Amino acid sequence: MSGVRRAGWAWAACLGALAGCAGAAPAPVAPAGPPAHVDAQPRIVTPAEVTTEPELARRAERALMEQRWRDAVDAYRTLLAADAAGPQSPEYAFDLALALEGMQERAAARDAFLDVARRFPEGPRARSALVRASSLDAYLEDWSALEAIGDTLLARPDIDDLDRLVALGSRGLARVELGEAAAKGGAAQPQAQAGSDRANDAAAAKDVYDGLELADTMHYGARDVLPVAVAQLRFALGELRRVRSERIVFLDPMQPDFLERFSERCGLLLEAQEAYAMAVRSIDPHWAAMSGYRVGEMYRLLHRDLMRIPAPPQSKTERQKQIFYAFMHVRYRVFLEKGIKQIEETIALGERTADTSPWIQRARDAKVALVTALEDEKAQIAKMPFTEDEVKAAMELLRQREANRKRHPPPKASP
């Protein structure tokens, strides 16, 4: 019996050892619960790819910073379509307008900026969008739209001083240009037109001078290079003076107060030139090109108006008319020469700055007209029975006689 028990115990020990070698029985597996929630970004599906909004926004911003305008435009248009009226829409719409401006699609960029201001008037981008749109309207010469933006900005309670400068310059410039266009195209009676001119001048001048006074108070634009807002105000001041100058005409036949009117027009011309010369210092070459062209055109138009004066009634013979023609053209040729110099400087500036604005092409066209007029004058005088040197000598003799007459006036007749 004892042997049988020992054998049973040994067998049992062996089974226990085998069980220990095999390892313990696995614990029961608990039923699997629901998977943990993971936020997934909505997909944006285009014909070219499947992406997410954050990824596309990063790519759009990078394209904008690297001035890859076409890529930026495409990306922001896709983001706007996906975001609809979401929280990022104002930012995407503003950056889309910036990219369009970078592509030089200025009309589309202006409309995009105005859309930002219209759709999100209380948003942080509304004011900036209006300011950007105003600079584009000035470039596009859409004066009615520029005046409207000036009104809109000035009506906002949240504008700062810099915004006010832009608004005053925009509205002031627009009023000058619209007033000039109305005067040229209107059919009002002279007296009524004069009253309209004065009213428009007063409104435009108030905006321009208020803006310049504010800029002085802020010490804004005190350095050599003018910010765009101040350049616009200076250009507007030049335009105001130019328009006033060119309203002075020389009637047919030559009126007794010709010298007085001529002096007044030249004085306003020089004042306008001074304002334009300030605008030429703009950081934006567009304002410099506009200003330089305007100065050249002022001289061309002054010369044109002087040459339209017919010979006086005393000039009855053909020779007398020729003498009058020669005197007028030789004496006032200097205005053509000044105009050519100003236009050439403007063209050179455009070439240095790679400016492709319409004003540079206008300057090139004006140079052709000025040079042609100068050459034509010289050719006409060369056909006359006297030389240009003889004309200059006769003019000098008349000048000396007039100077002597002023120094030694004849005695007054006794009563």
C-alpha positions in Angstrom: 0.0 0.0 0.0 2.7 2.4 0.9 4.3 1.7 -2.5 1.1 2.4 -4.3 0.5 5.7 -2.5 4.1 6.8 -3.2 3.5 6.1 -6.9 0.3 8.1 -6.9 1.9 11.0 -5.2 4.8 10.9 -7.6 2.4 10.9 -10.5 0.5 13.8 -9.1 3.7 15.8 -8.5 4.7 15.1 -12.1 1.4 16.4 -13.4 1.8 19.5 -11.2 5.2 20.2 -12.6 4.0 19.8 -16.1 1.2 22.3 -15.4 3.8 24.7 -14.0 5.9 24.4 -17.1 2.9 25.0 -19.3 2.1 28.3 -17.5 -1.1 29.5 -15.8 -4.4 29.4 -17.5 -5.2 32.7 -19.4 -7.5 35.2 -17.6 -11.0 35.7 -19.2 -11.0 38.5 -21.8 -13.4 41.4 -21.1 -15.7 42.4 -24.0 -14.3 45.3 -26.1 -15.9 48.7 -25.5 -16.6 51.5 -28.1 -13.5 53.0 -29.7 -12.2 56.4 -28.3 -13.6 59.5 -30.2 -11.1 61.2 -32.5 -11.9 64.7 -34.2 -11.6 64.4 -37.9 -11.0 67.4 -40.2 -13.7 67.9 -42.9 -12.4 67.0 -46.3 -12.2 69.5 -49.2 -12.5 67.7 -52.4 -11.3 69.3 -55.7 -10.7 67.9 -59.1 -7.0 67.8 -58.3 -6.9 66.6 -54.7 -8.5 65.8 -51.4 -7.3 68.0 -48.5 -8.4 69.7 -45.3 -9.2 73.3 -44.6 -6.2 73.9 -42.3 -3.8 72.4 -44.8 -5.2 74.4 -47.7 -5.2 77.6 -45.6 -1.5 77.1 -44.7 -0.7 76.6 -48.4 -2.7 79.6 -49.4 -0.9 81.8 -46.9 2.5 80.5 -48.0 1.7 81.3 -51.6 0.6 84.8 -50.7 3.8 85.4 -48.7 5.9 84.1 -51.6 3.9 86.2 -54.1 2.7 83.2 -56.1 -0.5 85.1 -56.8 -2.3 82.6 -59.0 -1.8 79.8 -56.5 -3.0 82.0 -53.7 -6.1 83.1 -55.7 -7.0 79.5 -56.5 -6.5 78.4 -52.9 -8.5 81.2 -51.3 -11.4 80.8 -53.7 -11.6 77.1 -52.8 -11.5 78.0 -49.1 -14.2 80.5 -49.5 -16.4 78.0 -51.3 -15.8 75.5 -48.5 -16.2 77.9 -45.6 -19.3 79.6 -47.0 -20.3 82.1 -44.3 -18.0 80.6 -41.6 -15.8 82.4 -39.2 -12.8 82.4 -41.5 -14.6 83.9 -44.5 -13.6 87.6 -43.9 -10.0 86.6 -43.6 -10.1 84.4 -46.7 -12.0 87.1 -48.7 -9.5 89.8 -47.7 -6.5 87.7 -48.6 -8.1 86.8 -51.9 -8.4 90.5 -52.7 -4.7 90.9 -51.8 -3.8 88.1 -54.2 -5.9 89.6 -57.0 -4.2 93.0 -56.4 -0.8 91.2 -56.6 -1.8 89.8 -60.0 -2.6 93.4 -61.1 -6.2 92.5 -61.6 -7.1 95.8 -60.0 -10.8 96.1 -60.9 -11.4 92.5 -59.5 -9.3 93.3 -56.4 -11.3 96.5 -55.8 -14.6 94.7 -56.1 -13.3 91.9 -53.7 -12.2 94.5 -51.1 -15.6 96.2 -51.3 -17.3 92.9 -50.9 -15.4 92.3 -47.7 -16.6 95.7 -46.4 -20.2 95.1 -47.5 -20.6 91.5 -46.2 -18.7 92.0 -42.9 -19.1 95.7 -42.1 -18.4 95.2 -38.4 -15.5 92.9 -39.0 -11.9 93.8 -38.3 -11.0 93.8 -42.0 -13.8 96.3 -43.1 -11.8 99.5 -42.7 -8.6 98.1 -44.2 -10.6 96.8 -47.1 -12.1 100.2 -47.8 -8.7 101.9 -47.6 -7.2 99.3 -50.1 -10.2 99.8 -52.4 -9.7 103.6 -52.4 -6.1 103.3 -53.6 -7.3 101.0 -56.5 -10.1 103.4 -57.4 -7.5 106.2 -57.7 -5.4 104.0 -59.9 -8.5 103.1 -62.0 -9.6 106.8 -62.1 -13.0 105.8 -61.0 -13.7 109.2 -59.3 -17.4 108.6 -58.4 -16.4 105.4 -56.6 -13.5 107.1 -54.9 -15.8 109.9 -53.6 -18.2 107.2 -52.3 -15.4 105.4 -50.4 -14.3 108.7 -48.9 -17.9 109.3 -47.7 -18.2 105.8 -46.3 -14.9 105.9 -44.4 -15.6 109.4 -42.9 -19.1 108.1 -41.7 -17.6 105.2 -39.8 -17.2 105.9 -36.0 -14.2 103.6 -35.7 -11.7 105.2 -38.1 -8.3 106.4 -36.8 -6.3 109.5 -38.0 -4.6 107.6 -40.8 -7.9 106.4 -42.2 -9.2 109.9 -42.0 -6.2 111.1 -44.1 -7.0 108.5 -46.7 -10.7 109.4 -46.7 -10.1 113.2 -47.0 -7.6 112.8 -49.8 -9.9 110.4 -51.7 -12.9 112.6 -51.5 -11.0 115.8 -52.1 -9.3 114.4 -55.2 -12.5 112.9 -56.5 -14.4 116.2 -56.1 -11.7 118.0 -58.1 -11.8 115.5 -61.0 -15.6 115.2 -61.0 -16.0 119.0 -61.0 -13.6 119.3 -63.9 -15.4 116.6 -65.9 -18.7 118.3 -65.3 -17.4 121.7 -66.4 -16.0 120.3 -69.6 -19.0 118.2 -70.5 -21.8 120.5 -69.2 -24.0 122.9 -71.0 -24.6 125.3 -68.2 -24.6 129.1 -68.7 -21.2 130.7 -68.0 -22.6 132.4 -64.8 -24.1 129.3 -63.5 -21.0 127.3 -64.4 -18.8 129.8 -62.5 -21.0 129.4 -59.4 -20.8 125.6 -59.7 -17.0 125.8 -60.0 -16.7 127.9 -56.9 -18.9 125.6 -54.9 -17.0 122.5 -56.0 -13.7 124.1 -55.4 -14.7 125.1 -51.9 -15.8 121.5 -51.0 -12.7 119.9 -52.5 -10.3 122.5 -51.0 -11.8 121.9 -47.5 -11.1 118.2 -47.7 -7.6 118.7 -49.1 -6.6 121.3 -46.6 -8.2 119.5 -43.7 -6.2 116.4 -44.7 -2.9 118.3 -45.0 -3.4 120.0 -41.7 -4.1 116.6 -40.0 -0.9 115.2 -41.6 1.1 118.1 -40.3 -0.4 117.6 -36.8 0.6 113.9 -37.0 4.0 114.7 -38.4 3.1 112.2 -41.0 5.0 112.5 -44.3 7.7 114.7 -42.8 10.5 112.6 -44.3 11.9 112.6 -47.8 9.7 109.8 -49.0 5.9 110.5 -48.8 3.4 107.9 -47.6 0.7 107.2 -50.2 -2.0 109.0 -48.1 0.0 112.3 -48.1 1.1 111.9 -51.7 -2.6 111.7 -52.7 -3.3 114.9 -50.8 -0.4 116.7 -52.4 -1.5 115.5 -55.8 -5.1 116.6 -55.1 -3.8 120.1 -54.1 -1.9 120.2 -57.4 -5.1 119.2 -59.3 -7.1 121.9 -57.5 -4.6 124.6 -58.5 -4.2 123.2 -62.1 -7.9 123.3 -62.7 -8.1 126.9 -61.5 -5.2 127.9 -63.7 -6.6 126.3 -66.8 -10.0 128.1 -66.4 -8.2 131.3 -67.3 -8.5 131.6 -71.0 -7.2 134.2 -73.5 -10.1 135.5 -75.5 -10.2 136.5 -79.2 -9.0 139.0 -80.0 -6.3 139.6 -77.4 -8.0 141.4 -74.6 -6.6 144.5 -72.9 -6.0 142.6 -69.6 -4.1 139.9 -71.3 -0.9 140.4 -69.3 -2.8 140.3 -66.0 -4.6 137.1 -67.0 -1.4 135.6 -68.3 0.4 136.4 -65.1 -2.4 134.9 -63.0 -2.5 131.7 -64.9 1.3 131.3 -64.7 1.2 132.0 -61.0 -1.3 129.2 -60.4 0.6 126.9 -62.7 3.7 127.4 -60.6 1.8 126.8 -57.4 0.3 123.6 -58.9 3.8 122.5 -60.0 5.1 123.0 -56.4 2.3 120.7 -55.1 3.0 118.1 -57.8 6.7 118.2 -57.0 5.9 117.1 -53.4 3.7 114.2 -54.7 6.6 113.0 -56.9 8.4 112.0 -53.7 5.7 109.4 -53.1 6.8 105.9 -52.0 4.4 104.7 -54.7 5.8 105.5 -58.2 2.2 105.7 -59.6 1.6 109.1 -57.9 5.0 110.3 -59.1 4.1 109.4 -62.7 0.7 111.1 -62.4 2.3 114.3 -61.0 5.1 114.5 -63.6 2.7 114.0 -66.4 0.4 116.7 -65.1 3.2 119.3 -65.0 4.2 118.6 -68.6 0.6 118.8 -69.7 0.1 122.1 -68.0 2.9 123.7 -70.0 1.6 122.1 -73.2 -1.9 123.5 -72.7 -0.6 126.9 -71.7 1.4 127.0 -75.0 -1.6 125.8 -77.0 -3.9 128.5 -75.6 -1.4 131.2 -76.3 -1.0 130.1 -79.9 -4.7 130.2 -80.4 -4.7 134.0 -80.0 -5.2 135.5 -83.5 -3.2 138.4 -84.9 -4.6 141.8 -83.7 -6.8 143.8 -86.1 -3.8 146.1 -86.7 -2.0 143.2 -88.5 -3.6 143.7 -91.9 -0.9 142.5 -94.3 0.5 139.0 -94.6 3.9 140.2 -93.4 2.4 141.7 -90.3 0.6 138.5 -89.5 3.8 136.6 -90.0 5.6 138.9 -87.6 2.9 138.4 -85.0 3.1 134.6 -85.5 6.9 134.6 -85.2 6.9 136.8 -82.1 4.3 134.6 -80.3 6.0 131.3 -81.1 9.5 132.4 -80.4 8.6 134.2 -77.2 6.5 131.4 -75.7 8.4 128.4 -77.1 9.9 128.0 -73.7 6.7 126.4 -72.4 7.1 123.6 -75.0 10.7 123.1 -73.9 9.7 123.0 -70.2 6.9 120.6 -71.0 9.3 118.3 -72.8 11.8 118.3 -69.9 9.1 117.4 -67.4 7.7 114.6 -69.6 11.2 113.2 -70.2 11.8 113.1 -66.5 8.5 111.3 -65.9 9.3 108.7 -68.6 12.8 108.1 -67.1 11.2 107.6 -63.7 8.8 105.1 -65.1 11.7 103.2 -66.6 13.7 103.1 -63.4 10.7 101.9 -61.4 9.3 99.5 -64.1 6.0 101.4 -63.8 3.5 100.1 -66.3 0.6 102.4 -65.4 -1.4 104.2 -68.1 0.2 107.5 -67.0 3.6 106.4 -68.4 2.1 105.7 -71.8 0.3 109.0 -71.7 3.7 110.7 -71.0 5.2 109.0 -74.0 2.3 110.2 -76.2 2.6 113.7 -74.7 6.3 113.8 -75.6 5.5 112.9 -79.2 3.0 115.7 -79.4 5.3 118.3 -77.7 8.3 117.4 -79.9 6.2 117.5 -83.0 4.8 120.9 -82.1 8.3 122.3 -81.4 9.6 121.0 -84.7 6.6 122.3 -86.6 7.1 125.8 -85.1 10.7 125.9 -86.2 9.8 124.7 -89.7 7.1 127.4 -90.1 9.4 130.2 -89.0 12.1 128.9 -91.3 9.8 129.5 -94.3 9.3 133.2 -93.4 11.1 136.1 -95.0 13.2 136.7 -91.9 15.3 134.6 -89.6 14.7 133.5 -86.1 17.7 135.5 -85.0 16.2 138.6 -86.5 12.9 137.9 -84.6 14.8 137.6 -81.3 16.7 140.8 -82.0 13.5 142.7 -82.7 11.9 141.2 -79.5 14.9 142.3 -77.5 14.6 145.9 -78.9 10.9 146.0 -78.0 11.7 144.7 -74.5 14.3 147.5 -74.0 11.9 150.2 -75.2 9.2 149.0 -72.8 11.7 149.0 -69.9 12.8 152.5 -70.8 9.2 153.6 -71.0 8.5 152.3 -67.5 11.7 153.9 -66.1 11.0 157.3 -67.8 7.2 157.6 -68.3 6.1 160.5 -70.5 5.0 163.6 -68.5 1.3 163.9 -67.9 -0.5 166.5 -70.0 -1.5 169.7 -68.2 -5.2 170.0 -67.6 
